[in-house]
Amino acid sequence: MANQDLLKLTISEIAPKIRSGEVSPVELTEAAVAQADRLQPILNSFITILRDQAMDQAREQEAAISRGEYLGPLQGIPIGIKDNIATGGIRTTVGTKVLSDNVPEEDAEVVRRCKEAGAIILGKENLEEFAAGATSNNPHYGPVHNPWGLDHIPGGSSGGGGANVASGVTFASLGTDLGGSVRLPGTFCGVVGLKQTYGRVSQRGLLVTSFNGDHIGPMTRSVSDSALVLQALAGYDPLDPSTVPVPVPDYSAALARNLQGMKMGIPSNYFFELVDSEVEAAVRLAIEALQELGLETREVNLPSMEYSGALRFSGMADSVVTHEPYIQAKREDYGPDTLYRTLAGQFVLGRDYSKALKVQRIIQEEHARVLQEVDFLVTPTAPVPAPRIDAKYITLDGEEHRVRGPGSGIISRFTSPENATG
């Protein structure tokens, strides 16, 4: 098999070949670096490509395997890291000119765990400025292009990771998700984007983030690969109070469970009320496919989702507090969309913030009740297909909606509230 053909495989397919010695981590990483160099002018998916470091890591892992020191399925696998996740000694810009020279002293906990599992860090991936948006149109480092349609967005804010996984540059990429920023690149790039339960994966080392609801999660080319990466990431971090000391299950083993008799909930409101007909048709086909596998369907109602827009007030207030020192020091280095949507948070009153938290609690309780009746919910990820990169507005049900900047939010309409549920 040619080295470039290896990049089309999943982790689950190639890991046994690495373990047996059939595939060399060095040759695989060389192929991934070549693919990154070839596609970077087309996709603009990286801010920093770590060619030399990646090759050094590959040689180290190849030597370890030859000594019989096999670490697991991520050993020798090239992956990408979103550029708002700290990497010790490596520039981490958070996609902004404000932090263009920022070099963290230590790795984020998730990066440490990936290295401990033997993964090869191929580079730091492009994103929306400060991870604050759904497009990955970065005003400083340029827009990320969707590999399936270069004139379209890959989703955001973890667009570089979604584009890299979809195009065979990386086998997995770590993104962050505060309102859909892993799940949206998943849906727009045709890969698996996972936002796991809040507290399951450490956020330590995630830069310029919210105090409520952010996640670090994997993007992969298959569900089985998602389970393998989550296995490496998950677990208690005593230095991150958002994590909890509970056992980590075997996610790969759970995939072998019999689906017969599981109940999926189909919301009767909100999630199918403002959605493109093409998107809805695809979701309905997916529901039919799950029914053919033996799953039961149950209609559920989530009336409190009508008020989910109020959740934005707490997010706006969190954002302005997080950005305050950077705005005071380098306001002129902000892109206009990020700056103006952030500054709006200073007008959120304490009463409004408290009401947002009240709505969050109501929605959490409602989800908890519904999930006593069903095992999971099936909804669209985004209400529309991937918009064009140059689109300022999209039309849905005869109304125009902003794609990015102040007043936007239509793309993350379905994903953002679920960050508030846990």
N, C-alpha and C positions, 0 to 999 in steps of 0.2 A: 504494500500500500504506500503510495506517495505521501510525503510529509504533509502536503497541503490537504490531501484527502483526510488525514487524521483529524484536522481541525473541524471536520463536519460531524465527528462523533460526539456522543455525550460523555459526561464523566463516568457514568455507569458502564459504558461500553469500553472506554479506553483505560480505566484504572486497572482492570485485570491484566491488560497487555503491558502496562508499566511494571506491575508487580512481577510478572513472569520474565521480564527482560526483553520481551518482543518489541516494545517501544521504548526508546531512550528519552528521558526527560530533557536532555540537551537538544536532541533533534526536534522534539516537539516544541520546545521553547524557541528554537531558531525559526521554526515555521511560523509560530505565533508572532514573533517580532517582525518577520518579513511581511506577514499579513497586515500587521498594524502599520508598518511603514507604507505599504501599498495603498491602504484605504484611508489613512489619515487625511490626505489632501481632498478626499471625496466626502468622508463622513464627518471629519473634524471632531472625533469622539474622545480624544485625549487632550488634556492640558500639558501633561508631562509623560513621555514614554521613557521607561527605565530600562533601556536596552542592556547596558553593562551589568547592572545589578541583577536583572532577571537571568542573564546567562550565568553569573556567579552562583546564584541560588540553584539554578538547574544543575550545574556541575556538582554542587554540594549534595543535592538530593540523589543524583545518580550514584555518587560514591557511597552514600549511606545505604541505598538499596543493594548495591553490590556487596556491602558488608553484612547484609541480612537485616538491616535496620529499617524494616517497612513500617511506616507510620499510619497508613490507611489510605482511603480512596482519593484524598486530595493531594497526595504526595506527587510532586512533579507536574501538577496541573496549573497552567497559566490562568491567572484571574486578574480582574481589574478592581480598583478601589476608587470610589467617588471622591472627588477632591475637596470634600468637606469633612473627611474622616482622617484624623491625624496619622501621619507616618513620620516616625522619628528620623530626623536628619534629612528629610525630603520635603521640598516646598509643598505647602498645602494652602491653596489660594481661596478656597470656598467660592471659586468662580467670580471673584471680584478684584478690581484694581486696588481696593482698600487693603487687601492682604496679599498683594502680589509677591512680597518678599517674606512671607510668614513661613518659618521652618520650625515645626514642633520639636521638642526635645525627646519625646517618646511616642511609641505607637499607641494608637487606640487599642482597647482590649480586644476588639474583633480582629484587628490586624495581627495582634500577637497570637491569637488563637489560630488564625489561618497559617501563619508561619510555623507555628508549633505542629500543625497538621501536615507540613511539607509543601504547601501551595507556593507557587511562583508568582510574585507580584509584578505584573507586566507594565503597569503604569497607573497614573492618576487621571481619572476620567472627567470629561467636561460636563457641565451642569448649568442650570439656571443660576444667575447671580444670587449668592447667599441661599441657594436652594429654595428660592421664593417664587415659584411659578410652575406652570404645567407644560411649558413649551420646550425648554432648553435652548431658547434663543438668547445667547449670552452676548451682552453689549461690549464686553471687553475681549473675549477669546473667540467670538464668532459662534454662529448657530450650529447645533448638531443636526445632521441630516438623517432621516429615516432610511435605512438600507433598502426597504421595500419600495420606496418612492422618494427620491432625493429632494423633491420640492416640498415634502411634508415633514412635519415635526415628528420626533421620535417619542414625544411625551416628556414630561418633566416632573420633578426636577432632575431625576437621575438618567437623563437622556443618553449620555455617553455610554453608560453601562448597558442600557437596553440595546443600543445600536451595535456595540461590540459583541454581545452575546448572539444577537441575531445574525451577524455577518461572519461569525466564526473567527473573530479575533481573540476573544476570551471564551473559556468554557463556563465561567461564572463571573459575575461582578457583584460587588457589594454596593447597594444604594441606601438611601435614607428616605423615610416616608413620614411626613407630618400631615399630609392631606391627600396622598395618593401617589407620591413621588417615586415609588417602586412599582406600584400596580399599574399606573398609567403607561410608563414605558413598556411594561409587560403586555398590555393590551394593544398598544399601537405598533409595537415591534414584533408581536407574535411569539413572545417568550413567556416563561413563568415568572411573575413578580410576586413575591411573598411578603406580606406584612403580618408577621406572627403576633401572638398575644403580647401586649405591653408587659415588660418586665422579664420576658423570656430570654432576651439578648441584651447584653450590656450596652449602654449608650456612652460610656466613658471614652472620651476622645472624639466625640461628635461635636464639631465646632459651630458656634453661633447658632444655637438651636433654641427651641421653645422649652418652657418649663413643664409642658403638659402635652404628652401624646406623641412624641417623636419616636421613630423606630429605625433600626438598622436591619435591613433584610436582603436576601439574595435574589438575583435574577439569573435564571438558568434556562437551558433548552428543553428540560423535561421535569416532570414532577418528581421522578426518582432522584434526579440531580439536586433538586431543591431540598429534598430530605437529607441528602448527604451533606450539603453545605450547612443547613440548619443544625445538623448534629454537631458539627465543629464549632459553630458560633454559640449555641445555647448553653446556658448554665449560670449559676450564681456568681456575681462579682461583688466581693465584700466592700469594694470601694465605690460601687454604684448603688445608692439606696433604692433605685427603681427596680432592681432585680430581687428575686426571692429565693431562699435556699430550699428548693424543692427538686426532687429527682427529675432528670431529663429522660424522657422515654426514648425508645428505639424507633425513630421516625420511619426508617426503611422497612422495618418489620410491620409497622402499622399499615403500610401500603398493601400488604398481602391479605388484609381483612376482607371477609365476605361482605359485599355491599347490600346483599339481599335484605330487604326489610328496613333499611335506613330511611329516614324521612327527610325530605328536603322541603324547605318553606319557600313559597313563591309570594313575595309581597303584593298585596292587592292595591297598594297606594304608593305614592312618591316615586319609586324606582322605575315605574313604567309609565309615568304621567308626562314626562318631558324627555322624550328619547327619539332619536332618528329611527325611521322605520327599518332601515337596513340593519342597524344594531339590534333592534328588538327581534327581528326575524332570526338573526344568528343566535341570540340567547334562547329563543324558543326552540330552535333546533337542538341546542345543547341540552335543554331540559328533556326533550324527547329521547336523546341518546342516553341520558341517565335513567330514564324510565325503562328503557330497553335492558338496562343492566340490573333491573329489579328494585330500583328505589321507588319509594312511595312519594306522591306529591300531596302537599297540603297548602292551601291558601292561608296566608297569615296577614294580619293587619298591624301596621305600625303608625298609628295616628299622630304620635308626637313628632314624627319626622317633619311634619308641617312647620315646626318651629326650629328646625335645624340651622337655619340661617343665623339665628342668634348666637350660635357657637363662634361665629367669626369675631365677635367682640372680644372674647377672652384671648383669641389668637392675635388680634391686632394689638392689644395691650401688652401681651407677652413680647411681641416682636419689637415694639418701640423701646421697651426696657432692655432687651438683649442688644439692640443696635445702638443704644444711646452713646456709649463711649466712642464708637466708630464714627457716628454722625458728627459728634462734637470735634473729633480730630481730623476727619478726612471726608467731610460732606461732599466736597467737589469731585471725589473719586467714585461716587455712587452712580450707577446707571439711573436714569430718570424714573423708570417704572418701579424699580425696587425702592427708591428714595420716597416717592410720593405715596406709595401704598403703605410704607412703614410709618411715615410721619402722621398719617391719619390716626394711628393708635394713640397719639397723645390726647385726643379728644374723647376717648372712652372714659366715661364716669365710673366711679367705684360701684354705683348702683347697677350700671349696665353690665359690668364685669360679673357681679354677683348673680345677676339674672342669667347670664350665659352659663355659669356653673350650675345654676338650678336646672336649666334646660338640659345640660349634659347629664345630670343625675337622673332626670326623668327619662331621657332616651336610654340610658344605661339600664334602668329598671325595666323598661319596656322590652328591650332586647333580651334581658335575662328571663323574663316571663315567656317570651316567644320561644326561646331556645330550650325551655322545658318541654315544649310540644314537638319540636323538630330538631334534627341533628345539625343542620346548617341552612343558610339562606342562599338562594340563587338570584343574583341581580346582574344587570349590566355593570361593567367597570367604568365606562365613560358613556355619556349620552350620545356621542357623535363619533364618526371615524376620525382618523388623524387629520387635523386641519393643515392647510398649506402653511409653510414657514412665513410667507408674506401676508397672511390673513390677519387683519386687525379685528374683524368681526366674523361671526358665523351666524347663519340664520337657522332657527329651529322653531317649528310651529308658527312661522310667519313673523317671529320677533328676532331682532338682531341682538347678539350678545358679544361683549368684548372677549377677546381671546386671552389677553394678558394685561398686566398692570392694574391700576385702581379700577374697581368695579367689575373685574373679571371673577370667574368662579364657576362658570358653567361646565368646564371640562372636568373639574373635580367635584361636581355636585353629588355624585354617588359615593365617592371614596372618602372625601374629607370628614363627613359625620362619623364614619367608622373609626377614625382615630380617637374620637371622644368616647367610644364604647369600650376601649381596651384592646 
